[in-house]
């Protein structure tokens, strides 16, 4: 037994959105909670910064798509300042460099015209596929707020598994077939079964590569497509939106919500190690030497970071440590924000009225016109470190939110892939980050020739920046690859999917736990529930 009396019921390492979600639930349940954050601001990767005078934007995560409605409601995030704006038209604009484009839209009449023009045989299957994706997403929606069964567990784990099996059983047999296939298939092979048009396949597959260093033929990429399909915004399933004021407004609301119920949040407080006595987590030691004690420690860090840095190896079983050493973290992400004095003028839509051009650019812009493009981008990154023609997912949030930029000017988010965290020939991302940023700008400029000249400021986050500044090992925005062997009962590894780690009283509450990455709040919600259970049932050491 520790000689140091616990000062808190729970200490949470990391004030990212999941850590704050856990804090919010625990403080509402009456527990004394302290959150320690290494950076000078709360939010983790869901933050908003001014990166050029008068221009501010979300720094890492950039759109709201997965934030769970229950988390929003339970933590009263709207009361504490959260406002989510949904664009009038949920569209994806895929331009060609000179002439022609594809505009994926929810307007069925418009989509019919476009599909008829490029691939008439795909029209029926386009909507059949979306219907199957939506039915499969319903199963995922049902399980994201539940604790997975542990492999090798008891009767309770078997009952959990039975509940999931029953959900799948209720699907039409045909949908069950495709649900099973999506768990393991590549997105290329999955979409090949449905569509002939490469352009239509590319328009759907963009979400399969968000935060994923993979080719279209990589097994499991079909699931990543489904993972981004289970979101719900303002009651609209599958929608995406913009948090007014940027993604930081989500975590600012979460922090205010938790603090209103007594949570203490300390920034500029990096943790040196988890204090473990007789196999039990008792507190944390900060880099400044202070030691803080609690009955429970919950970590919102990447599990690889937790068990390779914050927990000394002598406290871990060698087999568990081997698994964590082999836990895969790689994302291929290069993130940029740019401040621009005018909207980009894409050559392929220059003939359209200005109002129509502006409407098109309120949705997502994807510079990935074909599946082959994704494959070449991936192969470039494996061979040379970065893509010669990168895949770019682009948003201009200031078209919806005029608080982000001066009047008449704009901020642009660029989510860029593939950029290998592990560069060849001993290169460091610090050596080439500016060169690569220039290359990305030149690539976009080849589609919109006024773009480069309109830039007055930029913010760059290379894979190394993401790891160094935010603890994203391998630049991995999901705290671990979303692959079948690192999902559900296998996340972060088998036997520890219930948020309880092998050190007693130590919990994992971040995206390295089920259901994985994205700004959802689900791992934090679920971890809080399990912590409360252990308090109530006196299961803590």
N, C-alpha and C positions, 0 to 999 in steps of 0.2 A: 504494500500500500504506500502511495506517495505521502511524503511528509508535508507536501505543499497543498494547502486547501484550494480546491478549484475556485477561481474567481468568477467563472462563467459556466453556464450549462453547456454551451457549444461555442467553439471557435471555428470560424470558416476562413480558409486560406484562399484569397482571391475574390475581388469584388467585381468579377464579370457578371453577366446577366444571370447565369445559373447560381452562382454564389449568393447573389442578392435575392433571387427567388427563394432559395433555401432559407435565408435569413428572414424573409418576409413571412413565410409560413410558420417558422419556429417561434418568432417573436409574437405572432398572433396567437399561438398556442400557449403563450405565457412563459416561454423559456428565455433566459438571459443569454443574449447572443452578442458576440463580438466578431467583426469582419476585419481582417488585416489584408491590406493591398500593397503590393510592391511599388506601383506607380503612384504618381501624384494626383490621380483622378480616378474615380470609380468608373466601371463600365467595361473593363477588359477590351475586347475588340468591337464592342458596340458603343462607340463614342463619336462625338462630333467635335471637330476642331476648326479654328480659323487657320487656314494654311497660306493665305495671302490676304493682305489688308482688305477687309470688306467681303471676303469670300470664305465661307465655311461649308463643311460637308462631312458626311460620315466617313471615317478614316478607313475602316476595314470592312466589316459587314455593311451592306448598303441598301437593301430593300427588306420590307417586312413581308414574309410569306408564311413562316412556320410558327410565329408566336401564338401559343395556344390560347384560345378564348377563355378557358377555365382559369388560367393564370392571370389573364387580364382582369377577369371578374373578381376572383378571390382576393387579389392584392389591390383592387380598386385603382388600377393604374390610370384610368381616365380621370379619376378624382385628383390624382397627383400630377396631372399635366400631359398625359399621353393622348395624342390625337393622330389617328392613322387616316391618311388620305388615299383613296383609290382612284386611279385615273379613269376618265370617262370611257376610254377604250383600252381594254387589255390586249395589247397587240405586240407582235414581234416583227420588226422591220429588218429584212435581210437584203441589203443592196448589192448590186453588181457595181463594178468600178465605172463602167460607162453607161450602158443602157440596161434597163430591166431590173426588176426587184420582186421580192415576195413579201407580202404583208399578211402574216398570220393573225387573224382577227376572230373575235367571237361572233361577228356578223355573218350568219350562215349564208346569206345571199351573196355577199362579197367573196366569202371563201369558195362558194360553189363556182363563181366565175373564174377565180384564180386556178382552182384545181382543174377545171375544165380546160383551161388554156395550157396547162403544163402536163397534166396526167389525168385524163378523164376517167381512166379505170380505177383511180385511187379514191374517188369521191365517197363511195359507200363505205369503204374500209376505213377512211379517215375518221368518220364518226363512230363506227363500230369500235375502233381502237380506243378512242377517247372514252367511250362508255365502259370498256373493260378496265381501263386505267382508273377510272373513277370508282368502280366497284372494288377493285383491289385496294385503292387508297382508303376506302372505308374500313377495311380490316386493319390497316396500319393505324388509322386514326383511333381505332378502339384500343390498341395495345400500347400506344406511346405513353399513356399516363398510368400504365400498370407495371409492376415489378416483374421482370422475367423469372421463370423457374431456373433454379440452379441445377446444372448437371450433377448427377450423383446425390441429389437431395432426397428429401423424404416425401411423405404423402402430400403435403401442401404443395410441393413443387409439381408433382404429378397432376394435381387438381388444376393448377395454373395452366399447365400445358394442355390439359383437357379443354379448358375454356377457350384457348386459342384455336384448338382443333375444331371445336364446335362452331366458332365464328367462320372458319374457312369452310366447314361442312355446309353452312347455310348458303354459301355462294352457289350459283349455277355450276354444274359440273364442267361446263366449258370454261367458265371464268376461273375455277379452281386450277384447271390445266395451265392457264396462262400465268396465274399467280405463282405457281410452283416454278415455272420456267423463268420468271423475272427474278427470282432469288439468285439464280446462278448464271444466266445467259449474258452474253455481251449485247450491248444496245444495238450494234450493227445487225447481228443475226436475228435479234428479236424484231426489229423494224423491217428487216428483209421479208419476214413472213407476212407482213401486212401491206407494205407500200412499195411501189415501183419507183416513184420519183425520188431521186437523191436529194433534191431541194427540200421536199416535205420531210424526209427523214432527218435532214440536218436541222430543220426548224424545231423538231421535237427533241432532238438529242442533246441540245445545248446544256440542259440541266443535268445530263448524265456525266458531264465533265466538270461541273462546278466543284472546286476543291478536290478534284480527283486527277491524279497523274496517271492517265490511262489512255489507251488507244480505243477506237470504236470496237475493236475485236477483243478487248480485255474482258474476261469473265467477271460478272457482277455489276457491270455498268448499267445494265437494265434496271437493277434495283435502285441505283442512285437516281435514275429518272423517276421511279416511283416515290423515293424518299422526298423529293421536292414537290410531290403532287398532293400530299396529305394536309397541306395548310388550309387555313380558313381565316379570312379577314372580314370583320364586320358582318358575319353571318354568311359570307359568300365563299363557298368551298373552292379551293384551288386558285384563289385570287392572290395577287400580290399588291402591296401598297407602299406608301412612303410615310414614315413617321415625321410629322411636322417638326422642323428643327433638327432633323437628322436622327440617326440611330441612337445617338446619345440621349435623346429625350426618353427613350425606353428605359435605359438604366438609371437616368436621373429620377424618373418616376418610381422605379423600383427602390432606389435608395431612400427617397422620401417616405415611401410607404413603409419600409422596414423601420426607419428611424422613428416614425410616428408611434410605433408599438414598442420602442425601447432598444432597438438594435444600435450598438455602437459600431461606427465605421472609422477605421484609422487608415489613412493613406500614407505613402512614403514609409511603409513598414514591411520591407521584404523579410520573408521567413528564411532562416538559416537551416533549421531542421525541426522535425517533429520530435518532441520529447517522448521517449518510450521507456517505461519501467516495467520490468517483469512481463514483457509481451503485451503491455497495454499502453495505448496512446493517452498521455496525460496532459499535454500542452504543446506549445511551440516556443522555440527560441528564435528571436528576431536577429537580424544582422547586426543591430546595435548592441546586442548582448542581453537585452531584456528577455525574461522568461514569463510567459503567461500560461496559466493552467485552466483547464476545463474538463468537464466530464466526457465530452465528445469532441473529436476533431473531424471536420468535414473539409475535404480538399476539392477545390474547383480548378485544379491544375490538370494538365495532361498527365495521365497515369504513368507514362514513361518518365516524366520529370519528377513526379512524386516519389517513385521508387528507385530512381537512379541518382537523385540528389537530396531529397528531403528526409528520406527514411534510410538509416544506415543499413548496409547489407546483412549485418549480423542478426537483424531482427526478422529476416525473411527466409523462408524455406528456399533452398537452392533451385528447386524446380520452378517455383513461382518467379524468382528473380530471373531465371533463364527466359521464361515467357515474356516478362516485361522488357528484357533486353532485345527480344525479337518482335516486340509489338511494333507494327508497321505504321510509320508516320511520314507521309509525303503528299504534297498537294499540287505542286507545279504552278503556284499562283504568284503573279506579279501585280500589285495593286497600285493604281494611280488615281489622283484627283487633279483636274486642271481647271483653272479660272480662265474664262473666255469672254471676250468683249461682244461676241455675236454668236448666233446659232450656227452650227455647221451647215454648209450648203452641199448636200450630196448631189453629185452630177446626175445620177439616174432619176432623180425626181425634180430636177431643176425646171422641167416643163410644167409642173403642177402649180396651181395657185398657191400663194404664200400661206394662206390659211390652212390648206390641206397639208402642205409640207410641215407646218408647225404641229398639226394634229398627229401626224405620223411619228414625229420625234418625241411625243409625250410618253410613248411606250418604250419597250426595250429595242435596242439596235444590236443586231448580231452580225459581226463580220466573220461568219463561218458559213459560207454558202453551200458546202457539200460535205458529205461524210469523209471523202478523201482528204479534204482540207484538215479535218481533225487528226486523221492518221498521220499526215505529213508533219503537222505541228508537233505531235507527240514524238515521232521518230527524230525530228530535228533536235528536240530537247534531250533525248537520250544520247544522241551522237555528239552534239556540239554544245549542249547546255541550254540553248534557247531557240525558239521558233523563228524562222525567217519570215513567215507570214502567220503571226500569232492569231489565235482565236480570241476575239474581243467581245465581251458583253458590256454594253454601254447604256447608261441612263443619264438623263439630264434632269435631276430632281427639282431644279429651280423653275422648271416649267409648271410644276405643281405647287411649289413652296417658294414664295417670293422673299422669304426671310433669309435665304441662303446667300444671296448675291445682290450687288447694287442694281437699281432699276435698269432694265434693258440689257443686263449682262447675266452670265450664267455660270454654274458649276457643272462639271461633267465627271461622272464616276466611270472608271475603266477597270473592269475585272479581266485580267489578261492571262492567257495560258497558251502553250506550256513552257514553263521556265523551271529548269531542274535545280533543286536546292544543292545538288552535288555536281559542281562544275568540273570539267576535265582539266588536265594539265596544271593542276595546282592553283587555278584561278579562284579568286574570292569575289562574291557579289559586290563587295565594296569597290573592287577594281573596275567593274563594268556596269554598275547600276545606271549611271547617267547615259552611257552609250546605248544601253538597252531601252531606256526611256525615250531617247531621241528616235530610236528605230520604231518604237510603237507609234509615236506621233507621226512619223513619216508614213507609216503603213496606213493609218487612218486618213492622213492627208491625201493619199492616192484615191480615196473615195469621195472626200469632201475638200476640195483644193483651197478653201479659205481657212481651214481649221488651224493650221500651224501658225499663220500670221495673227490669228485672233487670241493666242495664248498669252496671258500676262503673268501667270504663276502656275506652279505645279507642286504636287506632293507625291513622293515615291516611296513605296514599301516593297522592297525586294523580298525573296524568300528568307534571306538572312535577317533582314530588318524585322520581319514578322516573328522569327524565332527569338531574336535578341530582345526585342521590345515587349513582346506579348506572351512569351513562353510557348509559342506554337512550334513545337519540335518539327524539323523538316518543313517549316512553313505550313504545316497542316492545319487548315482552318477548322477541321472537324475533331481535333484531338485524337486522331487515329483514323486510318483508312476505313471507309465504309464498304467492307467486303464481307462475304458470308461467314468467314472464319473470325470476324471481329464484330459481329452483330448479335443482338438479342442475348441469348444465354451465353454467348462467347465474348461479350463485351464487358470489361476489358479482357477477361479470359474466363474459361469455364470454372465453375465453382464460386465465382465472385460477381455474379451478375445482379445480385440483390443490393448493390451499393455498399455492402459491408466488405471491408478489405481484410486481408489475413492478419493484420495487427488489430487486436480487439479495440473497440471504441473508435476506430478510424473508418470514415466513410468517404466514398467518392461521389461528388455531387455535380461534376461537370460533364462536358460532352464526350469524355472518354467512357462514360457509362451509357446505358440504354436511355433513349433511342438514338443517341449520337448527335452529330453536329447540326448547325443551324441555330438561329436565334429563336428557340422554341420555349425555353423555360421548363421543358418536360423533365430533364434529368434532375434539376434542382427541386422541382415539385415532388418527384418520386422519392428522392433521397430524404427530403424533409419528412415525408410520411413514414419511412422506415425508421428514421431516428426517433420520431415521436412514439412509434410502436415499442421500440426498445426501452425508452424511458417508462412508458406505461406498464409494460410487462416485466420490468426490472431485469432485462436481459443484459444490461451493461455490466462490464467488469467493475 
